[in-house]
Structures are given as C-alpha cells and as structure tokens.
C-alpha cells in the first residue's frame, strides 16, 4: 500500500516533491521520484512485500518504462513465473514489477491479468504515453485532472490541489447530488475539473488528450443454474482461496473484528489458514451497542490474539477536521470509529483483513428489502422511492437525465434485486464504503484488504439466483449457510453489526454545539445548501434513539461535514499540506470562511 502521484505534459520537480510529500501518511517508509521533460512520477511507500528491494518507481530492462503502484497484486508469483518463461528479467521481488513486463507483451490488456487491489501509473517514454489504471471494484483510489495539455493524477485529491493553477471551484451539481445520496456516486467530485477514475477502468494520456476505457464491470444476474448445496460448497472453496491470497505478505497481517457475520467469517478462515494466532482488533463504546463482548467471544473461539479498546465520544468533534482532511469529501457518520480503530491496530500490524463488501454481494442492507423476490408486484418506481427514502436524503434528485440509480433500475430485463445490487457494487461500494475504508486506514499507514471483493468470488456470487441472496426477507441467505459451522449460531442468526458510531454518543460529544455554530441560517444562506426552515428543522433534533431523530441527525452531520470540508479545501488561499492536529483544532475554533481572490 502506498501513495502515488504525478503529471505529464510539463516538468516541475519542486511541485512533484510537494505532491508526493502530502501523501506521506500513505507511505511513511520511503519515497521515490522519476522526472523528465514530459512526465514525472512520485511515490510514497508502505513496505508490505519485498521489504528490501521493492522501491519505486520501477523500470524495465531497457529503462523505457517507469511504474508506480499503490496496492497489492495477489497473483504476482504466478505471473512472475509465466513472464520468466518468456525471458523477462526481474530486478526485484516486488509484486509491482510484473505490470511492467505484462505491458511490454500485452499493452493495456494487462489489467485483465491482474488479481488484487491497485491503482498504478506507467510512463511509456518512447510513445510519450501515460497509462493509469484502477482495480475492478475500486478498492484503491485514483484522481485526475487536466488543465489544458497538462495532466495530473494522485491517490488523493489534495496532491493535485497543491498545484497553484488548479481553480478549486465548487461543483454545484455535485453538491446537489451529495445532498440527495449523502455520498457522491460516479466519477465527479465536489470540485470542478477534478474527477475519479472509475473502478475497472484505465486511462491513456497521449499527445495532450486523455481517454478513459473500461475493462471490467460488475454483471449481476442469475446466469448460473446450481443447487443450494453446490452453491454453498463452491462459495466456501472460493472464499477460502480469497482469504489465502489476501494473506500474501512479508509482514504480519491482522484483522478488524466486530461482532458481525462478515468479519467473523474472515477471521474464521484466517484461523484455519495461518500457522499462528491471528491478531484481531475491536473498538467499543461503554454502555451503548458495545460489540466488544461478542467480538471477545469470537476471538476466543478462533484462538485469536485479541486487542480491544474503548472509544471516548468526547474526541469526535475535536478530531473531525483531521478526519475530513483525510476523507476529502463529506460522508455519513459511520467513518468515525474506523479512524480510531485503524490507529489502534497500526501499533501492531501494517495490514488488516476486513469484512467489507459482503452486504453489496448478498443484499445485507435493510434498504434492499423492497427489492426482494417475495415482492414481485411492487412497481420499479415505488422500489426506487423507498430506496431513496432509506438514504436519508435531504434534497430532491433533480438530475434525472444522468442519475445512475434511475439508469440501473431501468427495464433492462434483469430482476429488481439484480439491478439494485449492480448499482450498489458500481457506486455505493466504491464511492462510499471503500472510500471511507481507504482514507481512515491510510490516515494511519494501515493497509486494509478486502477478501469478499476478490473479483473471482464477486463474479461467482453475482451469477447466482436472487433467492440465494435474499430469501424472502432473510438477508445474506447463502453466506449464512456457507459460514455455518465456522462461526457461532449467535452470529449467524444475529442482526447486521459493524463498527458504527452510536447516535446518542455522537450527540453527547459536542456535536450539537458545533452544529449550532456552523450549520445555521447565516452559513447556509452564504453557501446556498438549504433554506433556513430546513436548517431549523434539522437542528431541532434531540439526539434521541428514534428513527426520525437518527435521520435528522445524519442529515445534520453531513451538513456540518460539508461546511468543514469547504473551510479546509475551498475557502483557504491554498490547501494545507499538513492535517489539522488531533484534539487541537475543534470545530468550534475553525476560522470562518473568507472569500478567496481568484
């Protein structure tokens, strides 16, 4: 896991070093640079594989190609053996080096050969071509921007924003979409001219032009005829293979363990595959939905070397600016505990396995229940409106013409469940779930690996009938049967769990005071997000445990996060290259927005 950045079309060694330095939290072990008149690459390394020899940028035998990679290529050993038989010579033991030699033989088609999580940039000097690519599910991030004939890319947007010529103008249509979904689906960002490379895509920059191409997309639909017993057996085999491949490392790998089914399944497989006790880590909150007792029982069952800690909600508001500096985008509240858990786990390991992705494969969310095969007569439009209501939207969806949800739920012959799972995997998974996972773990230089999102496992599950995912109103039907015997009954039959932030504790941690100060009639009028009546309604939330109170609180939190985002990335004369100190700059002490001369 690392941080990568660079540009093409000009030369500026000082800018490259600033861009690379701002990513040091992604790779604290070392840095590396390649500069030329046509392209420059910057690299920050978190050493996981080939600890001594994996320094980047890497080059091929004749020095015509340069490569930087963020992530892991899990099948690199098999690819390396194949390439060696073709007389390619390797200079390191790094998993990244196979990309160089695959490109020599196969060009852009190399991406279909890679298994793993990755974002990379490859400079082909003879062709004066820059190739950047991203993994199939969007586990690793990659941003890009083009200013005239100059092209920029980076693992995190802040590296691109250090360019003084980048305008940093708020993209208003994206704000409207954010207020509807509470995250940003698709390639657009909150800033004009800055985009995300979509999952399963590669981009070629050549002769001043950038072209984006897709090499893989989720295909959800019941194309496989299979019995339940055979599906259980096949999933178990593929899941074990996925966990095994995700344990490839030259440093110890741990796991984040909640009291839920998904992470329990991962740790159960780790315990079977490792020749040592897996290290597991859990966070909890005193007296409120505390998952530590159940996680403790799971760790004991799996023979894990378990660590846990109690999180003080009083830290939340004071540390929120730091978290948003890393997130670079307002998102719902659920990222908070992960930020602290990643810090805790990083004290002992550099990489962890997590249970992310199972909900999007097996219909694990309550908001997906209206798409159950048990409700065949519900109109598609009604299903969509129920889904949108469950998002806690605070603004209407006025961009129907290019709305990804409406496009996904169009009458294309697929079942309603297959259509919504396709949407979840293409948008909600990479643009919300995996985004927060990457940012909150990499804030502490911790690599998070996602075995449920091994693309071969994803393709298998996506081909199964709806009834093996959502049986009536029983979510994760096949997963529960496949993990029977591996995890205890109380987890198999339990409700969805994860590292969530108890709502009332967040309210008691200074949130209401910060919200009154920063989400008020004056700030909302200046920003133009919502009308004053809407703001008063949201601020009237009492922080209670009812559904309506949680809904209002979630919406108010997003508005607070959006305001703080603007104060970090829009209002200042220049973006800070260093994060706000933890516990030093509270929301109540952040400077008021000032107009920025342009």
URJO-V53145 format. One line per field, one symbol per residue. phi: phi as a letter, one per 20 degrees, with the letter a starting at -180 (. if undefined). psi: psi as a letter, one per 20 degrees, with the letter a starting at -180 (. if undefined). Layout:
phi=???
psi=???
This chain:
phi=.bccarbbnacbfffgffffffefffbefacbbccbfdbbccbdddfcclgedefcfecefdmedccccdpcdfdffffffffffemfdddcdffffffgfffgecmffgffeedqcabcccddfgelcddcbcffemfdebdbbcdmedccbafcfgffffffefflefeggffffffeembdfoefcfdfndceffgmcccddblmcdcdcedabgcerfedebfffffffffgfffffffgffefadcfddbedeeefffffffgfgffeeebffecccdbcfmblfeffffffffffemeedcbbdeeffegfgefgffffffmafbgfffgffgfffgffffccdbcecefofffedleeffeffefgfcfeffgfffffffffffmgcbfeedffcffffffeffdnefgfffffffgfecfffecffffffffefgdldeddcffdgffffffffeefgfedcemceelgfffffefnedfffegefefcaeedgffffffenfffffffddcgfffffenfcfffffffffffemfefffffffffffffffffffgffeddfffbffecfgffmddegfdffffcfdfd
psi=papqrarqirpnhggghgghhijhhhnihrrqqpqrhhqqpqpppoogqmhhjkprqqrahjjiqqqqppbpohkhgghggghhhjkqppirjqhhhhgghhhhhibiihhiipoapqprpppnghilpppqqqrgikhpqpqrqpocjppqqqhqhhhhiioiiphlppnghhgghghgijropaiqaippipqppqqkqqppppljqpppqpipqpnpqnipoqrgghggghggghgghggghiioqjqqpaqpoajrgghggghghghhhqjrpqpqpqqrppjoloiggghghghghikqnqqqrppoiiigghighgghhghjpprriiighhghhggghihhriqqqrjqhhhhgjliqhiihijqiimiipqhhhgghgghhiikqjqrnjlhhkphghghjrnjirqhghghhggghhfhghifghghgghhgihjlpppqnhijphhgghghhiqqhiignodjoqlghgghhiphhqrhhghirrpqamropghhghikjghghghhimrhghhgghkgrrhggghggiipijairghhhgghgghghhghgghghihiggqhqppiqqpqpjhorhijqqqqqqop.
